Amino acid sequence: MTQLDWQINDRWSTRYEWFYDTDRNLTERTATYLRYRNPAGHVLNLGYRWQLEGFDPSGDPEDQLGYDREEYDVSFAYRATPSLDLIGRYTYDNTNSRSLEQLAGIQWNDCCYGVQVAWREWLEDNDTANTIEDDYRDRGIFLTFVFKGLGGVGQGTDAFFEESIPGYQPTQF
């Protein structure tokens, strides 16, 4: 596995990943990313991934990819005001002409309370990557409501937002 990172300047960076199987003498996976980070809290990520049929990093035969897969990934976070963040992500499987994940979220944070709401639709592969026949769509709305100084109710979305949108730093409640 080779990974090259280049910090172009204080706002732009790129990453290239290359997974080469020396036993089979071929490239099994590549990925390229372009990332923008603005100190005001804005983030933009563009990504491209390609995986060879038969790619299996886990060693489990059911996780062995049954087809070449080409994916595109776009995600963003936009700090509209000091209290309001908007986020989104879209991942597309170009090989099978289908979306893999869609995410839209909003976070409001002021002196007395905070709210995070996210809508997400994603494709579950039913723990088998060798076929798309058993894949199914799932979706959900995730909500967190916090009264500052008293605690919160709901499933926390901070970690999920940070994981889905690389470089995003949600305003802490």
Backbone torsions as a table, in degrees:
resi	resn	phi	psi	omega
1	MET	NA	130.2	176.6
2	THR	-121.5	136.1	177.0
3	GLN	-133.7	126.1	178.0
4	LEU	-117.6	125.0	176.7
5	ASP	-114.7	137.5	177.7
6	TRP	-133.7	117.2	175.0
7	GLN	-89.3	98.4	-174.9
8	ILE	-63.9	-48.1	173.8
9	ASN	-154.6	-166.4	-175.9
10	ASP	-70.2	-10.3	-179.5
11	ARG	-114.9	-28.7	-174.4
12	TRP	-112.0	139.0	174.5
13	SER	-146.9	160.6	177.0
14	THR	-133.4	159.4	175.4
15	ARG	-142.9	139.3	174.3
16	TYR	-127.9	130.4	177.9
17	GLU	-121.1	139.2	-179.2
18	TRP	-138.7	120.7	179.1
19	PHE	-110.8	108.6	-176.6
20	TYR	-112.8	128.4	178.3
21	ASP	-92.5	108.8	-178.0
22	THR	-71.5	-25.4	177.8
23	ASP	-70.5	-38.3	-178.2
24	ARG	-96.7	-8.9	-179.3
25	ASN	56.4	48.7	176.8
26	LEU	-154.6	159.3	176.2
27	THR	-80.1	126.0	-179.9
28	GLU	-100.1	-25.6	-177.6
29	ARG	-156.5	140.0	171.0
30	THR	-136.8	154.1	177.4
31	ALA	-150.4	143.7	177.8
32	THR	-134.8	135.8	-178.3
33	TYR	-133.9	145.1	171.1
34	LEU	-125.4	129.0	-175.5
35	ARG	-129.4	140.3	176.6
36	TYR	-122.7	131.3	177.3
37	ARG	-129.4	123.0	176.7
38	ASN	-104.5	135.9	-180.0
39	PRO	-58.1	-21.4	178.3
40	ALA	-73.8	-4.6	178.0
41	GLY	108.3	3.1	179.2
42	HIS	-85.7	141.2	-179.0
43	VAL	-139.2	139.4	173.0
44	LEU	-137.3	129.2	178.7
45	ASN	-125.9	130.5	174.1
46	LEU	-122.4	133.3	-178.1
47	GLY	-141.1	153.6	175.7
48	TYR	-136.7	131.6	178.1
49	ARG	-132.1	141.6	175.7
50	TRP	-134.2	133.2	178.3
51	GLN	-130.0	138.0	-179.2
52	LEU	-79.7	144.8	173.1
53	GLU	-55.0	135.3	-179.0
54	GLY	92.5	-4.0	178.8
55	PHE	-64.5	128.9	-176.1
56	ASP	-150.4	87.6	179.6
57	PRO	-73.5	-17.1	-174.8
58	SER	-89.5	-24.2	-176.2
59	GLY	88.5	-2.6	179.7
60	ASP	-91.3	122.0	-177.7
61	PRO	-55.6	-32.3	179.2
62	GLU	-71.6	-18.8	178.6
63	ASP	-93.4	1.5	178.8
64	GLN	-73.2	124.7	-176.7
65	LEU	-64.3	126.1	-176.0
66	GLY	-90.0	6.9	-178.3
67	TYR	-162.2	156.2	171.7
68	ASP	-65.9	139.0	-179.7
69	ARG	-127.9	132.6	177.4
70	GLU	-121.4	124.2	-176.2
71	GLU	-125.7	148.5	171.9
72	TYR	-120.3	143.5	-175.7
73	ASP	-138.4	127.6	176.9
74	VAL	-129.8	129.9	175.4
75	SER	-142.9	155.2	-178.8
76	PHE	-151.9	159.0	168.3
77	ALA	-138.9	135.0	-178.3
78	TYR	-131.1	119.2	177.1
79	ARG	-86.6	96.5	-175.8
80	ALA	-70.3	-40.8	176.0
81	THR	-143.1	171.2	176.9
82	PRO	-59.6	-18.9	-179.3
83	SER	-104.1	-12.7	-170.3
84	LEU	-125.7	123.0	175.1
85	ASP	-117.7	139.4	174.2
86	LEU	-117.9	137.2	178.5
87	ILE	-134.2	158.5	177.1
88	GLY	-162.2	155.9	176.8
89	ARG	-152.4	144.1	175.6
90	TYR	-142.3	124.4	177.5
91	THR	-120.6	129.7	-173.1
92	TYR	-123.9	131.0	174.9
93	ASP	-91.9	100.8	-176.6
94	ASN	-70.2	-29.8	-179.5
95	THR	-62.9	-44.9	-176.2
96	ASN	-105.1	9.3	177.2
97	SER	49.6	59.0	-179.4
98	ARG	-153.3	153.1	175.8
99	SER	-81.2	142.1	177.9
100	LEU	-98.2	-34.5	179.3
101	GLU	-155.7	140.4	172.9
102	GLN	-132.7	135.2	-177.0
103	LEU	-142.9	135.0	172.9
104	ALA	-138.5	132.5	-177.6
105	GLY	-146.9	161.7	178.8
106	ILE	-143.3	142.9	175.8
107	GLN	-130.5	128.4	175.6
108	TRP	-116.6	133.5	-176.9
109	ASN	-145.5	120.6	174.7
110	ASP	-134.1	-161.4	-172.8
111	CYS	-66.8	-28.5	-170.2
112	CYS	-112.0	-26.3	-177.8
113	TYR	-153.0	166.4	176.2
114	GLY	-141.8	147.4	179.3
115	VAL	-136.0	134.6	171.2
116	GLN	-126.1	131.0	177.3
117	VAL	-132.9	133.0	177.5
118	ALA	-138.1	138.4	170.7
119	TRP	-110.9	132.9	-178.6
120	ARG	-140.2	136.9	171.4
121	GLU	-127.1	130.9	-176.7
122	TRP	-142.5	163.0	-179.9
123	LEU	-100.8	124.3	176.1
124	GLU	-95.8	130.7	-179.0
125	ASP	-94.2	9.3	175.5
126	ASN	55.1	31.9	178.4
127	ASP	62.8	21.7	173.1
128	THR	-132.8	119.2	-179.9
129	ALA	-97.2	-4.0	-175.2
130	ASN	-80.7	-8.4	178.4
131	THR	-151.8	153.5	175.9
132	ILE	-100.6	-0.8	-176.1
133	GLU	-63.4	-31.1	-177.7
134	ASP	-100.3	8.8	177.9
135	ASP	-71.1	148.7	175.6
136	TYR	-145.3	156.0	180.0
137	ARG	-88.8	143.0	173.0
138	ASP	-132.4	156.3	-179.9
139	ARG	-151.7	159.0	179.2
140	GLY	-164.7	159.9	171.9
141	ILE	-116.2	129.1	-175.9
142	PHE	-117.2	131.6	-173.7
143	LEU	-133.9	135.5	171.3
144	THR	-130.5	132.8	178.0
145	PHE	-128.2	126.7	-176.0
146	VAL	-127.0	125.7	166.3
147	PHE	-92.4	116.2	-175.1
148	LYS	-62.5	131.6	-178.8
149	GLY	89.8	-12.7	-178.6
150	LEU	-116.2	-22.8	-177.7
151	GLY	116.1	-173.0	-175.5
152	GLY	-136.7	168.1	177.5
153	VAL	-130.2	135.9	176.4
154	GLY	116.8	172.5	179.7
155	GLN	-82.7	122.0	-178.9
156	GLY	-60.8	134.4	-179.0
157	THR	-110.6	-5.4	-178.4
158	ASP	-52.4	-55.0	-177.0
159	ALA	-63.7	-38.3	179.8
160	PHE	-64.7	-44.7	177.9
161	PHE	-59.5	-46.0	-178.4
162	GLU	-63.5	-37.9	-179.9
163	GLU	-72.2	-39.4	-177.4
164	SER	-75.9	-31.1	-177.1
165	ILE	-119.5	88.4	-179.0
166	PRO	-54.6	131.9	179.9
167	GLY	93.2	-10.6	-179.9
168	TYR	-77.4	132.8	175.6
169	GLN	-119.6	98.5	-179.3
170	PRO	-64.8	148.5	174.7
171	THR	-65.2	128.1	-178.4
172	GLN	-73.7	140.4	177.6
173	PHE	-78.1	NA	NA
